[in-house]
Amino acid sequence: MNAVNEAPDSGAAAALANRLRKNARHFARWARREDIEAYRLYDRDIPEFPYAIDRYGQWLHVQLFEGKRPVTDDDITAHLMAMSTALEVAPAHIALKVRRRQRGSSQYEKLEDDGPSFTVHERGHRFEVNLKRYLDSGLFLDHRDTRRMVAAETHGKRFLNLFAYTGSFTVYAACAGAASTVTVDMSHTYQDWTARNLVLNGIDDFARHRLVADDVMAWLGAATYRSERFEVVMLDPPSFSNSKRMQDSFDVQRDQAPLLAATLRLLAPGGVLYFSNNRQGFKLDAEAARLAHFEDITARTVPEDFKRRPPHRCWRVTRD
Ligand SMILES: C[S@@+](CC[C@H](N)C(=O)[O-])C[C@H]1O[C@@H](n2cnc3c(N)ncnc32)[C@H](O)[C@@H]1O
């Protein structure tokens, strides 16, 4: 069966197309009100179609979560056609990432070197994204409301962004009038991306907005020694991390207490730390909980379009 030649709504993909049209009507209106161009449209709403579908302007970022029942390449082709017609997005503007159990190679697993970068707007900010070149897009959408919440506290303050990725929290803080920002991520690729994001938003004073390509644990030790202090800190570590540039592997469940302790040492009196991570089943352990006052604010940081399956948890951490 060649799904590409079928009428758009025929066959098994019709249910997907119908659901996407319904979701699109709701979320397009909502996104206009929220002043955003990038949002989650669909998240495994129908078990037969195990995709998360995010709209980034005129593009779609599609993640297939393959479970026990394999989805064949023919199925995927039909599903992509349904997405293209229902959401009125050109097939060339759909980026598919397969989060697949290893079953040999597939035409869909490759990432493209020449995927184009483009800009999306979010509440008065601009971000460079690239949906085809990397596994992630350049902008995590589930922290959209956290960015606004954190930025609201940064005016005139020193802001620290740890595990910063492409610096979206830094952009918000700098635009909100932070006195200074320090952005730490060990990836040079992402630090360059952060610099471009800052410039896109009219921020080019890189003495006031410092970008540091370093291992967070190593940098925290050195910053404590230099007595650096910050009034607002964002700490959003990966679930796991292992890299040649790090001395040890990192596991947020295992390593939370020393990481939080080292970060809290840099908090100025009366300062606030936002701690978040995406590890499934993450639990704040007793040793970490003793370090400060942790308020679970996840219900306020997960935006409307992620409520079906909240990807992160988030705490507001204070010491006084
Ligand atoms: C989950 S992302 C952070 C998301 C980011 N806060 C945001 O909202 O866009 C993880 C980032 O941590 C960085 N990273 C991983 N291990 C690191 C380490 N030990 N030191 C510094 N950065 C690290 C990666 O390069 C990646 O950019």
PDBQT file of the ligand as one rigid body, heavy atoms in Angstrom, charges set to zero:
ROOT
HETATM    1  C1  LIG A 401      18.610  19.580  29.705  1.00  0.00    +0.000 C 
HETATM    2  S1  LIG A 401      19.686  20.664  28.845  1.00  0.00    +0.000 S 
HETATM    3  C2  LIG A 401      19.340  22.108  29.731  1.00  0.00    +0.000 C 
HETATM    4  C3  LIG A 401      18.124  22.839  29.203  1.00  0.00    +0.000 C 
HETATM    5  C4  LIG A 401      18.153  24.365  29.377  1.00  0.00    +0.000 C 
HETATM    6  N1  LIG A 401      18.192  24.754  30.773  1.00  0.00    +0.000 N 
HETATM    7  C5  LIG A 401      16.979  25.045  28.671  1.00  0.00    +0.000 C 
HETATM    8  O1  LIG A 401      15.949  25.287  29.294  1.00  0.00    +0.000 OA
HETATM    9  O2  LIG A 401      17.065  25.277  27.446  1.00  0.00    +0.000 OA
HETATM   10  C6  LIG A 401      21.229  20.086  29.333  1.00  0.00    +0.000 C 
HETATM   11  C7  LIG A 401      22.460  20.938  28.938  1.00  0.00    +0.000 C 
HETATM   12  O3  LIG A 401      23.486  20.605  29.857  1.00  0.00    +0.000 OA
HETATM   13  C8  LIG A 401      24.741  20.611  29.205  1.00  0.00    +0.000 C 
HETATM   14  N2  LIG A 401      25.610  19.780  30.043  1.00  0.00    +0.000 N 
HETATM   15  C9  LIG A 401      25.528  18.458  30.298  1.00  0.00    +0.000 A 
HETATM   16  N3  LIG A 401      26.432  18.095  31.226  1.00  0.00    +0.000 NA
HETATM   17  C10 LIG A 401      27.111  19.223  31.578  1.00  0.00    +0.000 A 
HETATM   18  C11 LIG A 401      28.141  19.518  32.498  1.00  0.00    +0.000 A 
HETATM   19  N4  LIG A 401      28.654  18.574  33.264  1.00  0.00    +0.000 N 
HETATM   20  N5  LIG A 401      28.562  20.791  32.621  1.00  0.00    +0.000 NA
HETATM   21  C12 LIG A 401      28.048  21.755  31.839  1.00  0.00    +0.000 A 
HETATM   22  N6  LIG A 401      27.053  21.558  30.965  1.00  0.00    +0.000 NA
HETATM   23  C13 LIG A 401      26.594  20.293  30.811  1.00  0.00    +0.000 A 
HETATM   24  C14 LIG A 401      24.477  20.116  27.813  1.00  0.00    +0.000 C 
HETATM   25  O4  LIG A 401      25.457  20.607  26.916  1.00  0.00    +0.000 OA
HETATM   26  C15 LIG A 401      23.058  20.702  27.556  1.00  0.00    +0.000 C 
HETATM   27  O5  LIG A 401      23.156  21.931  26.887  1.00  0.00    +0.000 OA
ENDROOT
TORSDOF 0
